[in-house]
């Protein structure tokens, strides 16, 4: 099977080099899932959300509360996010 390609910030990349990140309304990243792992392919935001939260009522609640999914490159994760998942507000609260 050929590589699935995606566009992020005007750059075309293989989906396997990306991950789906779940963000809370405050700006904290609360979950991350590989877009391609083994036989699993998460090509859409809906697929990523369903993989993380299998029950529809949980997904509906998360959407209602303002959680969102974003496709990011693994390079961005390594360079910008890494273990710094908390937003500015929560970083100050836990420091």
N, C-alpha and C positions, 0 to 999 in steps of 0.2 A: 504494500500500500504506500503510495507517495505521501510525503509529509504534507500535513494540513498547514496552510499559511494564514497568518493574521496580520492586521495592520494596527500598530500602536504608535501614536504620536507621529504618523506619517512614515513609519518604518515598517517594512514587510519582514516578518520573522516566522520561523517555524513555531507552531503551537506548542511543540514539545519543550521549547525554551521559555515557556510562560507558566504562570500560576494564577489562580483566581484568589483574590483577597477579599475578605468580608470586613466592612468598615462600619463602626457604630456611628450614630449621629454626631457624637462629640469629636470624632476624628481618630479614635483608637482603632487599630486593626485588631479584630477579635478572632479571625480564623484565616487559614490559607490552605488551598488544595492545589496539587499539581494538575495542570490542564491535561497532561498525558502521563499516565502511570500504568505500566503493564498493558493490559487489554482495555483499560478504562480511558475514554476520551471525553473530556468536558469542554465542548466547543462553544457553549453558550452560557450566558449568565444564569438562565433558568436551570440548565443541567447542573451547574456548580452549586446553586442554591439547593436543588433537590437532593444532590449527593450529600451535602452537609446536613440538611434538615429534611429527612424523608417524609415527615408528616406535614400535610398541607396546612393544617391549622397553625403549626409552628412557623412555616414560611410566611403565611398571611400575617401573623403577629409581628414577625421581624420586619416585614415590609411596612406595616402600619406604624411601627416604632421608628422607622427611618433608617434601618440597616440597608446597606447596598453592597453589591459585588462589583469588583473591578478586575479586569484582566491586566496583569502587570508582567514585565519581563523578570526572569530570575536574576538578571544582572541588576535591575533596579532594586529588587529585594535585597540582594547582597550588598549593594553600594549605599543604599539610602535608608532601608528599613531595618533589616537584620533583626536583632533582638529588641529594637526600640519601637515596640508596637504602640506604646501609649501616646496620646495626644499631649500637647503642651500642658493643658490643665491637669491631666493625671500624672504626668511626669513630675510636676511641682508637688502634687499631693503626696506622692510616694517617696520623694527625695528627702 
